Amino acid sequence: MQERSSVAELAGVLRGELNRYSEGEKLPSSRALVDRFRVSPVTVSRALAVLAAEGLVVTRPGAGAFRAVPHGPAVRLGDTSWQQVALSVETPGESVPRSVDASGVLATLSEPPPGVIELNGGYLHPTLQPERAMAAALARAGRRPGAWGRPPVEGVGELRAWFARQISGPTGTVAASDVLITAGGQSALTAALRALAPPGAPVLVESPTYPGMLAAARASGLRPVPVPTDERGVRTDLLAEAFRASEARVFVCQPLFQNPTGAVLADERRREVLRVAREAGAFVIEDDFARRLVHEDAPPLPPTLAADDPDGIVVHVCSLTKATSASLRVGALAARGPVLDRLRAIQVVDSFFVPRPVQEAALELVGSPAWPRHLRNIAAQLRTRREALLTALARELPGLTVEFVPPGGYHMWLRLPDGTDESALVAAALRAGVALAAGRPYFSAEPPAPYLRLSFAAVAGPAELAEGVSRLRRACEETLG
């Protein structure tokens, strides 16, 4: 059983038993709970922390946990109905709704209920994360001279240089001075969108594409305009037409292991994307989120678009988060020219800087011998999980179409039979014990067909993948007939 599921289940049991104790009475010791429920001391500690956060228990170091004493009557709720008016008022000329739909993002961030298999997750399962290496890196970072001081607003110089080498590859075309350290990829994407396009402006996006980027664009007052993709990446003939028709000055793309299709932008289209953008006087935001999630059997990776761009067309976004942990939110923006000053200004205004201990920990991690070992391990493990998912789908659901088998990343894009109600299928799957990501949030306009995105990185291993697909089959039988 996953640790987080054990924590939730134990917290639920203890919550239900609290009425056995008087207010202020001591609960059984942690050792007694470990023996009774046959869980680890860490699980007991985390379960008690959940109850403490809910105000149900009070923990006292060295003394134990006690049932909390209520603190007076409940606070009277005020009348917040006035906010509906205030939040809905539009300024003259405003063309983009002010509400923000984060449902597509929350679908991959929210933890499923205990016992539910997570085929919609966007991060590595704990067994794939380099937890020991990260802990050791954090401990070493805390002892570095000046580690708790104020960092440069652009980021720690050594970390900027490391990202510059990763982005430019052997060409060395990206300098450390071209890089800003960010609080993860999502923060970098949001900053880039705000820097490059004014509110109300169109921004070209791949169709389908990452829902978090669509949400960030709309939250910034931008209008996403879809450009269709196929198994070779964005359709560059349609990209040129989209620039002409929309007069957009920004195109957001994921050239490597695109989310959700897994496509890799073909060589001839890479050159064409840069040419078309140059002719349109437009920027290309390159979201290189999955380069460190390459599979063991993948061919050599193409360089980043930024490595082939001397003219500052490309604003490059990448991070360490996907290959490590959702909580290691360290990323980078790379750009050339005046736009770099604007990006720096936006980041300073928004968040000042990324905390120095976090940057130092990231630097310790990527400079340790454990880092290349970790990358080799996830390359092998992701390939194994990918093949296990394909095998399970072929056995259980041969009628579903896998349009492309990606050589990297952590997800598979499945086309469903025409007429499928995605929402009904996702709900039926959750009842069957498996969490899915519906395809609709990945489209900025009407989708051409129903889809599912299945993640194979957020599960414990091949056996759990097989069980998840078996549960999906039962949900399909219920909804598709």
C-alpha positions in Angstrom: 0.0 0.0 0.0 1.3 3.5 -0.7 2.4 5.5 2.3 0.0 8.4 1.7 -2.9 5.9 1.5 -1.9 4.3 4.8 -1.7 7.8 6.4 -5.2 8.7 5.2 -6.7 5.4 6.3 -5.1 5.5 9.8 -6.2 9.2 10.2 -9.7 8.1 9.3 -9.8 5.3 11.9 -8.4 7.5 14.6 -10.8 10.3 13.7 -13.7 7.8 14.1 -12.5 6.7 17.5 -11.9 10.1 19.1 -15.3 10.0 20.9 -13.9 7.2 23.1 -11.7 9.8 24.8 -12.7 12.7 27.0 -11.5 16.2 26.0 -7.9 16.5 27.0 -7.5 12.8 27.5 -4.3 11.2 26.2 -4.5 8.9 23.1 -2.6 5.6 22.9 1.1 6.0 22.4 2.7 6.0 19.0 4.3 2.6 19.8 0.9 1.2 20.7 -0.6 2.5 17.4 2.3 1.0 15.4 1.7 -2.4 17.0 -2.0 -2.3 16.7 -2.3 -1.2 13.0 1.0 -2.7 11.8 2.2 0.5 10.2 5.5 2.4 10.4 6.2 5.1 13.1 6.3 7.7 10.2 2.8 6.7 9.2 1.5 7.2 12.8 3.3 10.5 13.1 1.8 11.8 9.8 -1.7 10.6 10.7 -1.6 12.4 14.0 -0.3 15.5 12.2 -3.4 15.3 9.9 -5.7 15.3 13.0 -3.7 18.1 14.6 -4.1 20.2 11.5 -7.9 19.6 11.7 -7.9 20.8 15.3 -9.0 17.4 16.6 -5.9 16.5 18.6 -3.0 18.3 20.2 0.5 16.7 20.1 3.0 17.5 22.9 6.6 16.5 22.3 7.7 13.9 24.9 4.2 13.6 26.3 2.1 12.2 23.4 -1.2 13.1 21.6 -4.3 14.3 23.4 -7.9 14.9 22.3 -8.3 18.7 21.7 -10.5 20.9 23.8 -12.9 23.0 21.7 -12.2 26.7 21.7 -15.6 28.3 22.3 -18.5 28.6 19.9 -18.1 28.4 16.1 -17.4 31.6 14.3 -20.5 33.1 12.7 -20.1 33.1 8.9 -20.5 36.4 7.2 -22.4 37.3 4.0 -20.0 37.0 1.0 -22.7 37.2 -1.7 -21.6 40.7 -2.6 -18.3 39.2 -4.0 -20.2 37.7 -7.0 -20.9 41.2 -8.3 -17.5 42.6 -7.5 -15.7 39.6 -9.2 -17.9 39.8 -12.3 -17.7 43.5 -13.2 -15.7 43.9 -16.4 -13.7 47.0 -17.4 -14.5 48.7 -20.7 -13.0 46.8 -23.6 -12.3 43.7 -21.6 -12.7 40.7 -23.9 -11.5 37.8 -21.7 -13.4 36.4 -18.7 -11.8 37.2 -15.4 -12.7 33.8 -13.8 -10.0 31.2 -13.7 -10.7 27.5 -14.5 -8.0 25.4 -12.8 -9.9 22.1 -13.1 -7.5 20.6 -15.7 -4.6 21.3 -13.4 -6.3 20.2 -10.2 -7.1 16.8 -11.9 -3.4 16.0 -11.8 -2.5 17.7 -8.5 -5.3 16.4 -6.3 -4.5 13.2 -4.4 -7.1 10.4 -5.1 -9.0 8.8 -2.3 -7.3 5.9 -0.5 -7.3 2.7 -2.6 -7.7 4.5 -5.9 -5.0 3.9 -8.5 -3.6 7.1 -9.9 -3.5 7.0 -13.7 -4.0 10.7 -13.9 -0.9 11.8 -11.9 1.7 14.3 -13.2 4.7 13.4 -11.1 6.9 10.4 -10.4 5.7 7.8 -7.8 7.6 8.1 -4.6 9.5 4.8 -5.4 10.9 6.6 -8.5 11.9 9.8 -6.7 15.5 10.2 -5.6 14.4 10.8 -2.0 17.6 9.8 -0.3 19.7 11.9 -2.7 17.4 14.9 -2.3 17.6 14.6 1.5 21.3 14.4 1.5 21.6 17.3 -1.0 19.3 19.4 1.3 21.5 18.6 4.3 24.7 19.5 2.5 23.1 22.7 1.1 22.2 23.9 4.6 25.8 23.8 5.6 27.1 25.7 2.6 28.7 29.1 3.5 26.0 31.8 2.8 23.3 29.3 2.1 20.8 31.2 4.2 21.7 34.6 2.8 19.8 36.5 0.1 20.5 35.2 -3.3 20.9 37.2 -6.5 17.5 37.9 -7.9 18.5 36.1 -11.2 19.5 33.0 -9.2 22.7 31.5 -7.9 25.4 31.8 -10.5 26.5 28.1 -10.4 22.9 26.9 -10.9 22.3 29.3 -13.8 25.5 28.0 -15.4 24.4 24.4 -15.0 21.0 25.1 -16.6 22.7 27.0 -19.4 24.8 23.9 -20.2 21.8 21.7 -20.1 19.8 24.0 -22.4 22.5 24.7 -25.0 24.1 21.2 -25.1 27.4 20.9 -26.8 26.9 24.0 -28.9 27.3 26.3 -25.8 25.0 28.9 -27.3 23.2 29.7 -24.1 25.2 31.6 -21.4 24.6 31.7 -17.7 23.7 35.4 -18.0 20.8 34.3 -20.3 19.2 32.2 -17.5 16.8 33.1 -14.7 16.1 30.6 -11.9 12.4 30.2 -11.2 10.1 28.4 -8.8 9.4 25.6 -11.1 8.1 25.3 -14.7 4.6 26.6 -14.0 5.9 29.8 -12.6 8.3 30.2 -15.5 5.5 29.7 -18.0 3.2 32.2 -16.3 6.0 34.8 -16.2 6.8 34.3 -19.9 3.2 34.6 -21.0 2.8 37.8 -19.0 6.0 39.2 -20.4 5.3 38.5 -24.0 1.7 39.4 -24.6 -0.6 42.1 -23.2 -4.1 41.3 -21.8 -6.6 40.5 -24.5 -4.0 39.4 -27.0 -4.1 36.1 -28.8 -1.5 33.4 -28.1 -1.0 30.4 -30.4 -1.0 27.0 -28.6 -0.7 23.4 -29.7 -3.9 21.5 -29.9 -4.1 19.5 -27.7 -1.8 21.0 -25.0 -1.0 21.2 -21.3 -4.1 22.5 -19.3 -1.9 24.3 -16.9 -0.5 26.6 -19.6 -4.1 27.2 -20.9 -5.1 28.2 -17.4 -2.1 30.5 -17.0 -2.8 32.2 -20.3 -6.4 32.8 -19.5 -5.6 34.0 -16.0 -3.3 36.5 -17.7 -6.1 37.7 -19.9 -4.8 36.1 -23.0 -6.9 34.3 -25.7 -5.5 30.8 -26.6 -5.8 30.0 -30.3 -5.3 26.3 -31.2 -2.9 25.0 -33.8 -3.4 21.3 -34.6 -0.7 18.7 -34.0 0.0 15.2 -35.3 2.5 12.5 -34.4 5.3 14.7 -35.8 4.4 17.7 -33.6 2.7 21.0 -34.5 1.4 21.3 -38.1 3.7 24.1 -39.3 1.6 24.8 -42.4 -1.3 25.6 -40.1 1.0 27.5 -37.7 1.9 30.0 -40.4 -1.8 30.5 -41.3 -2.7 30.9 -37.6 -0.1 33.7 -37.2 -1.5 35.5 -40.3 -5.2 35.1 -39.2 -4.8 35.9 -35.5 -1.9 38.4 -35.7 -0.5 36.7 -32.6 3.0 37.4 -31.4 3.5 34.3 -29.2 3.5 30.6 -29.9 3.7 28.1 -27.0 5.0 24.6 -27.8 6.4 21.5 -26.2 8.8 20.1 -28.9 9.9 17.1 -26.9 7.4 14.4 -25.5 4.5 16.8 -25.9 1.8 16.8 -23.2 -0.5 15.0 -23.8 0.3 13.3 -27.2 4.0 12.4 -26.4 5.0 13.6 -29.9 8.5 14.8 -30.7 8.7 17.7 -33.1 10.2 16.5 -36.4 13.6 17.9 -37.6 12.2 19.8 -40.6 9.4 21.2 -38.5 11.8 22.5 -35.9 13.5 24.7 -38.5 10.1 25.7 -39.9 8.7 26.8 -36.5 11.7 29.2 -36.1 11.3 30.5 -39.6 7.6 31.1 -39.4 7.9 32.8 -36.0 10.8 35.0 -37.3 8.7 36.1 -40.3 5.7 36.9 -38.0 7.9 38.9 -35.6 6.8 36.5 -32.8 8.3 34.7 -29.8 8.3 30.9 -29.3 7.9 29.8 -25.7 9.6 26.4 -25.6 8.3 24.3 -22.7 11.0 21.6 -22.3 9.4 19.9 -19.3 10.3 16.3 -20.0 13.8 16.1 -21.3 15.0 14.3 -18.2 12.2 11.7 -18.6 13.7 10.1 -21.7 13.1 6.3 -21.9 15.9 3.8 -22.0 15.2 2.7 -25.6 14.8 6.3 -27.0 16.8 7.5 -30.0 19.3 10.4 -29.4 17.4 13.5 -28.3 17.2 16.5 -30.5 18.7 19.7 -29.1 16.4 22.4 -27.7 15.0 25.0 -30.0 16.9 27.6 -27.9 20.2 25.9 -28.9 19.4 26.6 -32.6 18.2 30.2 -32.1 20.8 33.0 -32.0 18.2 35.8 -32.5 16.2 35.6 -29.3 13.1 34.2 -30.8 12.9 31.3 -28.3 12.1 31.8 -24.6 13.0 28.5 -23.0 11.3 27.0 -20.0 12.5 23.9 -18.1 12.7 22.6 -14.5 13.9 19.8 -12.3 10.5 19.1 -10.8 9.2 16.3 -13.2 12.4 14.2 -12.8 12.6 14.6 -9.0 9.6 15.6 -6.8 6.6 17.9 -7.0 8.1 19.7 -4.0 11.5 20.5 -5.6 10.2 23.5 -7.5 13.3 24.7 -9.2 13.3 25.7 -12.9 14.8 28.1 -15.4 13.9 30.6 -18.0 16.4 31.3 -20.8 16.1 34.3 -23.1 18.2 36.8 -25.1 17.7 40.5 -25.6 15.4 43.0 -24.0 12.8 40.4 -23.1 15.2 39.0 -20.5 15.0 42.3 -18.6 11.2 42.2 -18.7 11.2 38.6 -17.4 13.5 39.5 -14.6 11.3 42.4 -13.6 8.2 40.3 -13.6 9.8 37.7 -11.4 11.2 40.2 -8.9 7.8 41.9 -8.6 6.0 38.6 -8.2 8.2 36.7 -5.8 11.6 38.5 -5.3 13.6 35.3 -5.8 13.7 31.6 -5.3 14.9 30.8 -1.7 18.6 30.3 -1.7 18.6 27.0 0.3 16.4 25.5 -2.3 18.7 26.6 -5.1 21.7 25.3 -3.2 20.0 21.9 -2.6 19.2 21.6 -6.4 22.9 22.4 -7.2 24.1 19.8 -4.7 21.7 17.2 -6.2 22.6 17.7 -9.8 26.3 17.7 -9.0 26.2 14.5 -7.0 27.1 11.0 -8.3 23.5 10.0 -7.4 22.1 12.3 -10.2 23.2 10.3 -13.3 22.3 7.1 -11.5 18.8 8.4 -10.8 18.3 9.5 -14.5 19.4 6.0 -15.7 17.0 4.4 -13.2 14.0 6.4 -14.3 14.8 5.9 -18.0 14.7 2.1 -17.4 11.7 2.2 -15.1 9.6 4.5 -17.3 10.2 2.2 -20.3 9.1 -0.8 -18.2 5.9 1.0 -17.1 5.2 2.2 -20.7 5.4 -1.4 -22.0 3.3 -2.7 -19.1 0.6 -0.1 -19.9 0.6 -1.0 -23.6 0.4 -4.7 -22.8 -2.5 -4.2 -20.4 -4.4 -2.0 -22.8 -3.9 -4.5 -25.7 -5.3 -7.3 -23.4 -8.1 -5.5 -21.6 -9.2 -2.7 -24.1 -8.2 -3.6 -27.6 -10.8 -1.2 -29.0 -9.1 1.9 -27.7 -6.6 3.6 -30.0 -3.1 4.5 -28.9 -2.2 7.1 -31.5 1.5 7.4 -30.7 3.9 5.5 -28.4 6.2 8.1 -26.9 9.9 7.4 -26.3 9.9 9.7 -23.3 7.6 11.3 -20.8 5.2 9.7 -18.5 1.8 9.5 -20.3 -0.2 7.9 -23.1 -2.8 9.6 -25.2 -5.8 7.4 -26.0 -8.6 8.1 -28.5 -12.0 6.9 -27.3 -14.8 5.7 -29.5 -16.8 8.5 -31.1 -19.7 9.6 -28.9 -18.0 8.6 -25.6 -19.1 10.8 -22.7 -15.7 11.5 -21.1 -17.1 12.9 -17.9 -19.3 9.8 -17.4 -16.3 7.5 -18.1 -14.1 9.3 -15.6 -16.8 9.2 -12.9 -17.4 5.5 -13.6 -13.7 4.8 -13.4 -13.4 6.6 -10.1 -16.2 4.4 -8.7 -14.2 1.4 -10.0 -11.1 2.6 -8.2 -9.0 4.3 -10.8 -8.4 8.0 -11.4 -8.3 9.2 -15.0 -7.6 12.5 -16.9 -10.3 13.3 -19.4 -9.2 14.8 -22.7 -11.4 17.8 -22.9 -9.2 20.1 -20.7 -6.3 19.6 -23.1 -8.1 21.5 -25.9 -8.4 25.3 -26.0 -11.5 25.0 -28.3 -13.9 22.2 -29.3 -12.0 18.8 -29.3 -12.2 16.7 -32.5 -12.9 13.5 -30.6 -13.0 12.1 -27.0 -9.7 11.2 -25.4 -8.1 10.0 -22.2 -4.6 10.7 -20.9 -3.1 7.8 -18.9 -0.1 8.4 -16.7 2.3 5.4 -16.1 4.7 7.2 -13.8 2.5 7.9 -10.7 1.8 4.2 -9.9 3.8 1.8 -7.8 4.8 -0.5 -10.7 3.6 -2.8 -13.6 1.3 -4.8 -11.3 -0.6 -1.7 -10.3 -0.8 -0.5 -13.9 -2.4 -3.8 -14.9 -4.9 -3.6 -12.1 -5.7 0.0 -13.1 -6.4 -0.9 -16.7 -8.6 -3.8 -15.5 -10.6 -1.3 -13.5 -10.7 1.0 -16.5 -12.2 -1.9 -18.5 -15.0 -2.3 -16.0 -15.7 1.4 -16.2 -15.8 1.2 -20.0 -18.2 -1.7 -19.9 -20.5 0.3 -17.7 -20.4 3.5 -19.9 -19.7 2.3 -23.4 -21.7 -0.9 -23.3 
